[in-house]
């Protein structure tokens, strides 16, 4: 029984999927991943693809990864393709309880890369390769190239590889098809290049090249249709191509009839319509974020240099050389001439031109080496196309007609290349390359520097026991295995490996020499039951279901493991508080200290906070601090779009001074509550002013003991429903420093209070630090100053309706003793007004 190429491709993809799951890291490696994931997450959560969680990245490098939009939100400079495509997956991660959404997002490129390998196999079989050669080539792509590395990352190179391959494959299928299905293949090619355009703006040349190829080939078809049957039969006969191919074609150019022009228009419309739609969408996105149709986010980086330096470096340099990081790719040099013989001239020229153009294009770009990454990531889009030439070499090695000794020597050489490629990939997936650059102390002098050779650095790091695989972590007694993560991935690996092994038996049965051997011996080979079983549609459906189930179980385990970290344990109460007390209209602001865990806390909030809470994160003070204009943007946006704001001050302690952000929010907002979390930080909740609600201001000028005076009071609404927040602003004044002795200002810190009192028990209250001479850096009010403080009092849902007095006053934090008024009134409080609760 022969095995279907599609079934073999399925088991190959499933096997690679399992391998990639086993090497899952569970975290971002580069800034490009953050600024790609955040827009997807925010698009799902609150319908806007911003990256406000990563404001701090704009101060991390000379050319920032984000730009402030006209709506005062921070947007990535990158095309939004990966964010839009992965949005459904991230939506699912938020809706299924118990998952880490970042982990779910990091799964995206695993099935994509496995699918690329499967399509390489199908594509090569379509081009005339045997199943055995196509299978070996596809397996080599999945395990012996940098595709494995980028399958673990939330980055667009893997998806670009898929779109380029699908476009080239669909164009070939469209030309071969003589039925109505050709239009579907043309449309698929158009969709593929359109998706690639959504990943990188420089895909436009590929769109043009494939379009020209389609027009050329369909013009040839029209030419054949216009010739006599004898000429058509002769032109379709396989044989050597004349060297006067172009001259022969041009001498038979068909007349441009209206029907022919309509046919060309139909081809172009079907092919280009997806790109036009995507292009319009990108222009709208550019206008929305940049206020310009022409601004792409990369306008500042359009700088090209000598192409030979980058072109050489992308192939041979120790830091980015393709043949260094995937030695198997050396075989492509030996496959160019066989491919020239095998493929139709136009199709060969299409594939070769695509590969040459993007190799030279990125080799000419000033940043061809990239700052972060593994190997030549800019060659990822054309890597599947390059496997065509590798496949030609493997075809000769596996099925060639040369002497057996030469073929066996070639097989040994290929085996060595495979082992080297696997070893380099092992170093790439087992170690985080950030650790290598951290040890180097720099990342701008490694491309041509053999002393900074990344695989060598990874080998040294590996010997120190630092592993970048989520189920294998350093423990007290060396590396420790997290079995709850490993077992589902390992079970899937065994299942997929068994299926692929059985399929390989069918692959052997497909070989002509095997069939000839059976025929010569007059032996009828019985069809193995297991071979029939793995091709059964029910088996394939069941294997797919088991794959989803095991992946889900693994994701539950990874989410739990990520919370086992001590810092994550300290942050869990913060996340729980935000989840339990979230209300629509809330926003979250995260102020992080310099050299804080900016990456970890920004990622953790996205990972586990399922509520649609718009989040902004920045570094509070120098170095790399948020700038005044950025603070203004955030405050303006928050006032416009939010009703309440949570301020989380990372790693803040009681001894730290008031930050600029906290000072502003305390004065401009209305604090509702604050809570300290040990080893995590301080979480405060502020109600924001309502521009549609006018405030009632009343002068007070009531002095208290110690020389403190309440100057005035502003209240925003005296009638409100239960569950709402009463907003009040009080202005306090302290005497000049020289008068402290005379007025007897206490040494203890002074607390101001505001109560909505219901007789014996307050129905709402808030106490706020007003003056602390022992810790002046945290004191809102200092001698000789005047300060306005906001108060937000939330009326309980179960408060009885009625009218309640609103009072204020001062007390000493050390003793709780209230300060009396120093006017003629002997009370230790001040009645302000009545509040009506409905």
Secondary structure, DSSP 8 states (H G I E B T S, - for coil): ----HHHHHHHHHHHHHHHHHHT---S--SHHHHHHHHHHHHHHHHS----GGGGGGGGTSSS-SEEE-TTS-EEESS-SHHHHHHHHHHHHHHHSTT--HHHHHHTHHHHHHHHHHHHHHHHHHHTT--HHHHHHHHHHHHHHSTHHHHHTSS-THHHHHHHHHHHHHHHHHHHH--STHHHHHHHHHHHHHHHHHHH-GGGHHHHHHHHHHHHHHHHHHHHHHHS-HHHHHHHHS-S---TTHHHHHHTT-----HHHHHHHHHHHHHHHHHHHHHHHHHHHHHHHHHS-SS--S-GGG--B--HHHHHHHHHH-TTT-HHHH-GGGGGHHHHHHHHHHHS-HHHHHHHHHHHHHHHHHHHHBTTTT-SSSSS-GGGHHHHHHHHHHHHHHHHHHHH--S-HHHHHHHHHHHHHHHHHHHHHHHHHHHS-HHHHHHHHT-SSS-TT-GGG-HHHHHHHHHHTT---BTTEEEETTEEEE-HHHHHHHHHHHHHHHHHHHHHHHHHHHHSHHHHHHHHHTT------HHHHHHHSHHHHHHHHHHHHHHHHHHHHHHHHHHT-SHHHHHHHHHHHHHHHH--TTEEEEEEE-TTS-HHHHHHHHHHH--S--EEEEEE-SSSS---HHHHHHHHHHHHHH-SEEEEEEET--TTS---HHHHHHHHHSEEEEEEEETTTEEEEEEE---TTS--EEEEEEEEBGGG-EEEEEEEE-SEE-TT-EEEEEEEEE---GGGHHHHT--SS-EEEEEEEE-SSSEEEEEEEEEE-TTSGGG-SB-TT-EEEEEEEEE--TT--SEEEEEEEEEEETTT--EE-BSSS---SSEEEEEEEE-
